[in-house]
Amino acid sequence: MRLYHHPLSGHAHRARLFVSLLGLPHELVEVDLKAGAHKKPEFLKLNPFGQVPVLEDDGVVISDSNAILVYLAKKAARTDWLPEDAQGSAAVQRWLSVAAGEVAYGPAAARLITVFGAKFNPEEVIGRAHTLLGRLESHLADRNWLVGGGPTIADVAIYSYVARAPEGNVDLSTYPAVDAFLRRIEALPGFVAFVQTPAGLAA
């Protein structure tokens, strides 16, 4: 199993974290985004969208971080991480959609401004981030995990960009339930941290 990633990509960390939580043997292949390696023909054969992460598993190629989470949970037959019942499966999918939507256009976008110089409106994306965090805070006020009584791929999908939201000037200090949620994920066996952006790179 080979995982193509970049250490500063939250999407890539999402996939790397879950591979590690499952304890699956894998090889990490760093893709040099700065040099444009993700736009080279050889990488575009793996993912025509030119994005990390990509998982290569015995001839099977899966791109998109959330798709990788689903693939790994299904392959490992881990119904604790991805419920089989209709209600549980739908609840997890709802949060995968949040990860691809509200997270991507909120805390992830805010971080893209400071880390990669993206041309987003800071006030707009930071506002979106706080709207999301407020909803997460309410949802987590009386529960430990996003779905059910234990961690699922929903939690993995939400974690990375929320944990590094302060790098995008999104303050987490007023969200104690969210902070406790992040600490619970970090206490899971096999957890691997999402590296902090080097000080010289962030604005």
C-alpha positions as MATLAB code, in Angstrom:
seq = 'MRLYHHPLSGHAHRARLFVSLLGLPHELVEVDLKAGAHKKPEFLKLNPFGQVPVLEDDGVVISDSNAILVYLAKKAARTDWLPEDAQGSAAVQRWLSVAAGEVAYGPAAARLITVFGAKFNPEEVIGRAHTLLGRLESHLADRNWLVGGGPTIADVAIYSYVARAPEGNVDLSTYPAVDAFLRRIEALPGFVAFVQTPAGLAA';
ca = [
       0.000    0.000    0.000;
       1.432    3.363   -1.071;
       0.093    6.752    0.004;
       1.068    9.807   -2.029;
       0.895   12.844    0.233;
       2.326   16.196    1.235;
       2.945   16.885    4.944;
       1.257   20.316    4.883;
      -1.924   19.066    3.195;
      -4.799   18.495    5.598;
      -6.495   16.270    3.041;
      -3.365   14.122    2.878;
      -3.081   14.065    6.662;
      -6.684   12.846    6.861;
      -5.739    9.765    4.825;
      -2.420    9.245    6.587;
      -4.073    9.465    9.986;
      -6.616    6.789    9.166;
      -4.063    4.397    7.666;
      -2.119    4.743   10.899;
      -5.167    4.367   13.161;
      -5.963    1.109   11.372;
      -2.371   -0.047   11.769;
      -2.027   -0.854    8.065;
       1.490   -1.273    6.648;
       2.094    1.418    4.048;
       4.727    3.425    2.230;
       4.568    7.213    2.285;
       5.501    8.952   -0.959;
       5.898   12.709   -0.604;
       4.711   14.681   -3.642;
       6.650   17.920   -4.138;
       3.795   20.367   -4.607;
       6.115   23.375   -4.724;
       7.912   21.868   -7.707;
       4.603   21.038   -9.388;
       5.040   17.275   -9.150;
       1.259   16.890   -8.754;
       0.775   18.327  -12.257;
       3.304   16.061  -13.981;
       1.997   13.422  -16.399;
       3.081   10.513  -14.210;
       1.094   11.806  -11.237;
      -1.885   12.812  -13.382;
      -2.139    9.170  -14.420;
      -2.896    8.416  -10.776;
      -5.191   11.395  -10.253;
      -6.247   13.479  -13.265;
      -7.329   16.242  -10.858;
      -3.699   16.697   -9.819;
      -4.317   16.574   -6.076;
      -3.013   14.704   -3.069;
      -3.662   12.316   -1.459;
      -3.734    9.259   -3.672;
      -3.761    5.688   -2.362;
      -2.302    2.899   -4.474;
      -3.169   -0.552   -3.176;
      -2.185   -3.620   -5.172;
      -3.245   -2.110   -8.485;
      -6.238   -0.237   -7.082;
      -5.882    3.567   -7.191;
      -8.106    5.730   -4.987;
      -7.947    9.516   -5.048;
      -9.832   11.986   -2.832;
      -9.241   11.863    0.906;
     -12.808   10.985    1.895;
     -12.973    8.229   -0.724;
      -9.748    6.838    0.728;
     -11.297    6.773    4.208;
     -14.299    4.831    2.897;
     -12.107    2.437    0.919;
      -9.854    1.657    3.864;
     -12.736    1.141    6.300;
     -14.522   -1.153    3.832;
     -11.385   -3.096    2.922;
     -10.531   -3.645    6.577;
     -14.184   -4.538    7.306;
     -14.159   -2.044   10.170;
     -17.822   -1.362   10.750;
     -16.858    0.464   13.947;
     -15.256    3.155   11.763;
     -17.952    3.055    9.041;
     -21.323    1.674   10.179;
     -23.197   -0.641    7.854;
     -26.704    0.281    9.003;
     -28.597    2.871    6.980;
     -28.861    5.500    9.715;
     -25.250    5.229   10.888;
     -23.877    5.193    7.349;
     -25.929    8.249    6.407;
     -24.805   10.109    9.544;
     -21.154    9.483    8.669;
     -21.745   10.568    5.074;
     -23.291   13.795    6.326;
     -20.025   14.691    8.078;
     -17.925   13.652    5.077;
     -19.960   16.191    3.126;
     -19.222   18.808    5.802;
     -15.519   18.001    5.475;
     -15.714   18.514    1.711;
     -17.859   21.638    2.036;
     -17.915   23.766    5.179;
     -14.463   22.650    6.362;
     -12.874   23.127    2.942;
     -14.377   26.587    2.466;
     -13.906   27.672    6.080;
     -10.890   26.690    8.207;
      -9.054   25.010    5.329;
      -9.451   28.060    3.081;
      -8.364   30.410    5.891;
      -5.206   28.342    6.354;
      -4.538   28.387    2.610;
      -4.252   32.173    2.792;
      -1.497   32.207    5.397;
       0.315   29.008    4.418;
       0.110   29.072    0.631;
      -0.867   32.660   -0.184;
      -4.309   31.785   -1.575;
      -6.323   34.783   -2.763;
      -9.398   34.293   -0.615;
     -11.152   37.002    1.382;
      -9.855   36.445    4.952;
     -12.890   37.965    6.662;
     -15.254   35.794    4.631;
     -13.497   32.455    5.115;
     -12.703   33.087    8.801;
     -16.388   33.917    9.278;
     -17.342   30.629    7.643;
     -14.884   28.823    9.900;
     -16.487   30.264   13.038;
     -19.966   29.387   11.787;
     -18.814   25.787   11.361;
     -17.049   25.743   14.731;
     -20.178   27.036   16.441;
     -22.194   24.192   14.942;
     -19.535   21.667   15.928;
     -19.477   23.065   19.462;
     -23.245   22.623   19.767;
     -23.150   19.126   18.285;
     -20.349   18.008   20.604;
     -21.794   19.599   23.743;
     -23.339   16.322   24.915;
     -21.347   13.700   23.012;
     -17.743   12.586   22.575;
     -17.848   11.740   18.886;
     -19.646   13.060   15.832;
     -21.568    9.819   15.167;
     -22.473    7.164   17.711;
     -20.503    6.140   20.771;
     -17.044    5.783   19.266;
     -14.767    7.305   16.646;
     -15.674    6.931   12.970;
     -14.221    8.191    9.726;
     -16.436   11.245   10.233;
     -14.168   12.317   13.093;
     -11.045   11.641   11.033;
     -12.402   13.701    8.136;
     -13.127   16.714   10.338;
      -9.998   16.616   12.515;
      -7.024   17.855   10.482;
      -8.140   21.279    9.286;
      -9.985   22.065   12.515;
      -6.885   21.187   14.555;
      -4.756   23.523   12.442;
      -7.389   26.277   12.122;
      -5.272   28.699   14.230;
      -2.711   28.710   11.399;
      -5.397   30.482    9.381;
      -6.054   33.011   12.164;
      -9.112   31.118   13.362;
      -9.169   31.209   17.168;
     -10.316   27.975   18.833;
     -10.193   29.237   22.418;
     -13.955   29.776   22.721;
     -14.847   26.232   21.648;
     -14.106   23.946   24.622;
     -16.158   21.012   23.313;
     -14.312   21.159   19.979;
     -10.977   21.298   21.806;
     -11.899   18.260   23.902;
     -12.926   16.441   20.713;
      -9.524   17.161   19.149;
      -7.761   15.871   22.281;
      -9.798   12.642   22.174;
      -8.695   11.982   18.605;
      -5.082   12.722   19.519;
      -5.306   10.133   22.315;
      -6.321    7.310   19.956;
      -3.750    4.497   19.496;
      -1.904    5.018   16.226;
      -2.540    8.764   16.065;
      -0.085   10.715   13.905;
       0.082   14.490   14.244;
      -0.581   16.939   11.437;
       2.691   18.851   11.369;
       2.628   22.507   12.264;
       3.486   24.823    9.400;
       7.092   26.026    9.625;
       7.155   29.582   10.960;
       9.012   30.881    7.915;
       6.331   29.633    5.536;
       3.223   31.026    7.165;
       2.599   34.736    6.778;
];
